[in-house]
């Protein structure tokens, strides 16, 4: 049986995320990771770095908030307190020559918030100047919970997050799996979705109920992917990333959020199995077909005035579509000649 359009879309989107994580064929020159206190993006960064190490790609790590050199990083650059021009020159010194045949290189920026605060006017120019070859990929993290100071000098200048989302060719929004499940259950019961952490606006609360993957960076997490193709068409899908539990296996597993046991509904499970449904059939929670007995009963029904429609109205002039009516005894008693004349 041929795969349904839904199955084809799910498989295609999963392969796109795998291609993005593996840095294959320049899937995304600039990937932006949006995280928060509720769910950090460290596991996603480790997934990129681990897969880059397997493919023997060079990893250049630009540190604004990381104190210790991460595992599997080839070049570790401390960016705190350095001018933007000298920082750019140091990064370019570790990059390969701008040639299509140069080896793959992954540039990781652990936090874009310091650049967005101090060099907001030069942010797009600085990031674009690092992509000097088609084999270079840029992976940067932006923390949504860190407030930025206002820019009174130019009120028409867009905020840094707007600039970053405009420049990026792929956006990965990181969510907590436990919180996504709680919101899904609230929507299914037509209740207001719960708020967590800073969004609760309660005094003293910074981090909500994040589960095992919130602060520790371990456990499953949700990735909302928005991949922008060269044609301009965007691909949006939500996945679950299960990071590797050991250092021996650096590659985690990726699955669709709809396949999770607490997210998947019975109707989604039936449509995903593809049993007994064709491409042209309407998806419904009940059967729209007729049994053989119902079809025989339907064919045996005689419609009123059916004799008037014989031969398609070719029996003669005035015969097609005429109404056949035989007056019964009870109708004769109610028949009035005067009303008929009126």
C-alpha positions as CSV (number, residue, x, y, z in Angstrom):
1,X,0.0,0.0,0.0
2,X,1.3,3.4,-1.0
3,X,2.0,5.8,1.9
4,X,-0.6,8.4,2.6
5,X,0.2,12.1,2.3
6,X,0.3,12.4,6.1
7,X,2.8,9.6,6.4
8,X,4.9,11.1,3.6
9,X,5.0,14.5,5.3
10,X,5.9,13.1,8.7
11,X,8.8,11.0,7.2
12,X,10.0,13.9,5.1
13,X,10.1,16.4,8.0
14,X,11.9,13.9,10.2
15,X,14.6,13.5,7.5
16,X,14.9,17.3,7.3
17,X,15.7,17.5,11.0
18,X,18.2,14.7,10.7
19,X,19.8,16.5,7.8
20,X,20.0,19.7,9.8
21,X,21.6,18.0,12.8
22,X,24.1,16.2,10.6
23,X,25.1,19.4,8.7
24,X,24.5,17.8,5.4
25,X,24.5,19.6,2.1
26,X,24.4,23.1,3.7
27,X,20.9,22.4,5.1
28,X,21.0,25.7,7.1
29,X,23.9,28.2,7.1
30,X,22.6,29.9,10.3
31,X,20.6,27.9,12.8
32,X,19.1,29.9,15.7
33,X,18.3,28.1,19.0
34,X,15.7,29.8,21.2
35,X,15.7,28.5,24.8
36,X,14.6,29.8,28.2
37,X,15.0,29.0,31.9
38,X,12.2,26.4,31.7
39,X,14.2,24.4,29.1
40,X,17.8,25.1,28.1
41,X,19.2,24.3,24.7
42,X,22.4,22.7,25.9
43,X,21.3,19.3,24.9
44,X,20.6,20.5,21.3
45,X,24.1,22.1,21.2
46,X,25.7,18.8,22.4
47,X,23.7,16.9,19.7
48,X,25.1,19.2,16.9
49,X,28.6,19.0,18.3
50,X,28.5,15.2,18.7
51,X,27.3,14.6,15.2
52,X,29.8,17.0,13.8
53,X,32.6,15.1,15.6
54,X,31.4,11.8,14.1
55,X,31.4,13.3,10.6
56,X,35.0,14.7,11.3
57,X,33.9,18.3,11.0
58,X,35.8,21.1,12.8
59,X,34.0,22.7,15.7
60,X,34.8,26.3,16.8
61,X,33.2,27.2,20.1
62,X,32.7,30.9,20.9
63,X,32.1,31.4,24.6
64,X,30.3,34.2,26.3
65,X,28.9,32.3,29.3
66,X,30.7,28.9,29.2
67,X,33.6,28.6,31.6
68,X,34.9,25.1,30.8
69,X,35.7,23.8,27.4
70,X,33.0,21.5,26.2
71,X,33.7,17.9,25.0
72,X,34.5,17.3,21.3
73,X,35.3,21.0,20.7
74,X,38.4,21.7,18.5
75,X,38.8,25.4,19.1
76,X,37.6,27.2,22.3
77,X,37.5,31.0,22.1
78,X,36.7,33.2,25.1
79,X,34.8,36.2,23.9
80,X,34.2,38.1,27.1
81,X,35.6,41.6,27.1
82,X,37.0,41.5,23.6
83,X,36.2,44.1,20.9
84,X,34.1,43.0,18.0
85,X,36.8,43.5,15.4
86,X,39.5,41.5,17.3
87,X,36.9,38.8,18.0
88,X,36.1,38.5,14.4
89,X,39.7,38.3,13.4
90,X,40.4,35.5,15.9
91,X,37.5,33.5,14.6
92,X,38.4,33.9,11.0
93,X,42.0,32.7,11.8
94,X,40.6,29.3,12.7
95,X,38.3,28.9,9.7
96,X,39.3,27.1,6.4
97,X,39.8,28.9,3.1
98,X,36.7,30.1,1.4
99,X,36.5,27.3,-1.1
100,X,33.6,24.9,-1.9
101,X,36.0,22.0,-1.3
102,X,37.1,23.1,2.2
103,X,36.2,20.8,5.1
104,X,33.0,21.3,7.1
105,X,33.2,23.7,10.0
106,X,30.6,24.4,12.7
107,X,30.8,27.7,14.6
108,X,28.9,27.6,17.9
109,X,28.0,30.7,19.9
110,X,26.7,29.8,23.3
111,X,24.9,33.1,23.8
112,X,23.9,36.0,21.5
113,X,22.5,38.1,24.3
114,X,25.9,40.0,25.0
115,X,26.2,40.8,21.3
116,X,22.6,41.9,21.2
117,X,23.1,44.2,24.1
118,X,26.4,45.9,23.2
119,X,26.6,45.6,19.4
120,X,23.0,45.6,18.3
121,X,23.7,47.8,15.2
122,X,26.5,45.5,14.0
123,X,24.9,42.2,14.9
124,X,23.8,41.2,11.4
125,X,27.1,42.3,9.8
126,X,29.2,40.4,12.3
127,X,27.2,37.1,11.9
128,X,27.2,37.3,8.1
129,X,30.9,38.0,7.9
130,X,31.6,34.6,9.6
131,X,30.0,32.6,6.7
132,X,32.9,33.0,4.3
133,X,32.4,29.5,2.7
134,X,29.4,27.3,1.9
135,X,30.8,24.5,4.1
136,X,30.6,26.7,7.2
137,X,27.5,26.5,9.4
138,X,26.7,28.8,12.3
139,X,24.8,27.6,15.4
140,X,23.9,30.3,17.9
141,X,21.7,30.3,21.1
142,X,19.5,33.2,22.2
143,X,18.0,33.2,25.7
144,X,14.5,34.5,25.6
145,X,14.2,35.2,29.4
146,X,17.1,37.7,29.5
147,X,15.7,41.3,29.2
148,X,17.5,43.7,26.9
149,X,17.9,47.4,27.5
150,X,16.0,49.7,25.3
151,X,17.7,51.5,22.5
152,X,16.6,55.2,22.6
153,X,19.1,56.3,19.9
154,X,17.1,54.9,17.0
155,X,13.5,54.1,17.6
156,X,13.0,52.7,14.1
157,X,15.6,50.0,14.6
158,X,14.2,46.5,15.1
159,X,14.9,44.6,18.3
160,X,17.7,42.0,18.2
161,X,15.3,39.0,18.2
162,X,13.5,40.3,15.1
163,X,16.9,40.7,13.4
164,X,18.1,37.2,14.3
165,X,14.9,35.5,13.2
166,X,15.1,37.4,9.9
167,X,18.7,36.3,9.3
168,X,18.4,32.7,10.4
169,X,17.6,29.9,7.9
170,X,16.4,27.5,10.7
171,X,14.8,28.3,14.0
172,X,14.7,25.6,16.8
173,X,12.5,26.6,19.7
174,X,13.2,24.5,22.8
175,X,10.3,23.5,25.1
176,X,9.9,21.3,28.2
177,X,8.2,18.0,27.4
178,X,6.4,17.9,30.7
179,X,5.0,21.4,30.2
180,X,3.9,20.7,26.7
181,X,2.0,17.6,27.9
182,X,0.3,19.7,30.7
183,X,-0.8,22.3,28.2
184,X,-2.1,19.6,25.8
185,X,-4.2,18.1,28.6
186,X,-5.6,21.5,29.5
187,X,-6.6,22.2,25.9
188,X,-8.3,18.8,25.6
189,X,-10.4,19.6,28.6
190,X,-11.2,23.1,27.3
191,X,-9.3,24.7,30.3
192,X,-6.9,27.6,30.4
193,X,-3.3,26.5,29.7
194,X,-1.1,26.6,32.8
195,X,1.7,29.1,33.1
196,X,5.2,28.3,34.3
197,X,8.2,30.2,35.7
198,X,8.4,33.9,35.0
199,X,5.1,33.8,33.0
200,X,3.3,33.1,36.3
201,X,4.2,36.6,37.5
202,X,4.5,35.5,41.1
203,X,7.1,36.9,43.4
204,X,10.1,34.8,43.9
205,X,9.3,32.3,41.1
206,X,11.9,32.1,38.3
207,X,11.7,28.4,37.1
208,X,8.5,26.4,37.0
209,X,7.9,22.6,37.1
210,X,10.3,21.6,34.4
211,X,10.6,17.9,35.1
212,X,13.9,16.1,34.7
213,X,15.1,18.0,31.6
214,X,14.6,21.6,32.7
215,X,17.6,22.6,34.8
216,X,19.8,19.5,34.5
217,X,19.8,19.4,30.7
218,X,19.1,15.7,30.7
219,X,16.0,13.9,29.5
220,X,13.7,14.3,26.6
221,X,12.8,17.8,25.3
222,X,10.6,19.3,22.6
223,X,12.0,21.0,19.5
224,X,9.8,23.2,17.4
225,X,11.5,23.4,14.0
226,X,11.0,26.1,11.4
227,X,13.2,25.3,8.4
228,X,13.3,27.9,5.6
229,X,13.9,26.4,2.2
230,X,15.7,28.1,-0.6
231,X,12.4,28.3,-2.5
232,X,10.9,30.4,0.3
233,X,8.6,27.7,1.6
234,X,8.9,27.1,5.3
235,X,8.7,23.6,6.9
236,X,7.3,23.6,10.5
237,X,7.2,20.5,12.6
238,X,7.5,19.5,16.3
239,X,9.8,16.8,17.5
240,X,11.1,15.1,20.7
241,X,14.8,14.8,21.1
242,X,16.0,12.0,23.4
243,X,19.7,12.8,24.1
244,X,22.2,9.9,24.6
245,X,22.4,8.8,28.2
246,X,26.1,7.7,27.9
247,X,29.2,9.4,26.4
248,X,29.9,6.3,24.2
249,X,26.8,7.0,22.1
250,X,26.9,10.7,21.2
251,X,23.9,10.7,18.9
252,X,20.4,10.9,20.4
253,X,17.1,9.8,18.8
254,X,14.5,12.0,17.2
255,X,10.8,11.3,17.0
256,X,7.7,13.2,16.2
257,X,5.7,14.8,19.1
258,X,2.5,13.4,17.7
259,X,3.8,9.9,18.3
260,X,4.2,10.4,22.1
261,X,1.9,8.2,24.1
262,X,0.5,11.1,26.1
263,X,0.1,13.4,23.0
264,X,-1.3,10.9,20.5
265,X,-5.1,10.7,20.4
266,X,-7.1,7.6,19.1
267,X,-8.1,9.4,15.9
268,X,-4.4,10.3,15.2
269,X,-3.3,6.7,15.9
270,X,-5.9,5.4,13.5
271,X,-5.0,7.8,10.7
272,X,-1.3,7.2,11.2
273,X,-1.7,3.5,10.9
274,X,-3.3,3.9,7.4
275,X,-5.3,0.7,7.7
276,X,-8.4,0.7,5.5
277,X,-8.1,4.3,4.4
278,X,-7.2,5.5,1.0
279,X,-5.8,8.8,-0.2
280,X,-9.2,10.1,-1.3
281,X,-11.2,9.0,1.7
282,X,-12.4,11.5,4.2
283,X,-10.8,11.1,7.7
284,X,-13.6,10.7,10.3
285,X,-14.2,9.1,13.7
286,X,-17.2,7.2,12.4
287,X,-17.9,5.1,9.2
288,X,-19.4,6.9,6.3
289,X,-19.9,3.8,4.1
290,X,-22.9,1.5,3.6
291,X,-23.1,-2.2,4.2
292,X,-24.3,-4.6,1.5
293,X,-27.7,-4.9,3.1
294,X,-28.1,-1.1,3.3
295,X,-27.2,-0.8,-0.4
296,X,-29.8,-3.5,-1.3
297,X,-32.5,-1.7,0.8
298,X,-31.6,1.6,-0.9
299,X,-32.0,0.1,-4.3
300,X,-35.4,-1.3,-3.4
301,X,-36.9,2.0,-2.3
302,X,-39.6,3.3,-4.8
303,X,-39.6,7.1,-4.9
304,X,-43.0,8.9,-5.1
305,X,-44.1,9.9,-8.6
306,X,-41.4,7.7,-10.1
307,X,-43.5,6.8,-13.1
308,X,-43.6,10.4,-14.3
309,X,-39.9,10.4,-14.9
310,X,-39.8,7.4,-17.3
311,X,-37.9,7.8,-20.6
312,X,-36.4,11.1,-19.4
313,X,-39.6,13.0,-20.3
314,X,-39.6,11.8,-23.9
315,X,-43.0,10.2,-23.8
316,X,-44.5,13.3,-25.5
317,X,-45.0,17.0,-25.1
318,X,-46.0,17.8,-21.6
319,X,-45.3,14.3,-20.3
320,X,-41.9,14.8,-18.9
321,X,-41.8,15.6,-15.2
322,X,-45.6,15.6,-14.7
323,X,-47.0,14.8,-11.3
324,X,-49.1,11.6,-11.1
325,X,-51.7,11.9,-8.4
326,X,-54.7,9.7,-7.8
327,X,-57.4,11.1,-5.6
328,X,-58.5,8.9,-2.7
329,X,-61.9,8.7,-1.0
330,X,-60.8,10.8,1.9
331,X,-59.5,13.5,-0.5
332,X,-62.8,13.6,-2.4
333,X,-64.7,14.5,0.8
334,X,-62.4,17.5,1.4
335,X,-62.5,18.6,-2.2
336,X,-64.5,21.8,-2.8
337,X,-65.5,22.8,-6.4
338,X,-65.6,26.5,-5.4
339,X,-62.1,26.5,-4.0
340,X,-60.9,24.7,-7.2
341,X,-62.4,27.4,-9.3
342,X,-60.6,30.1,-7.3
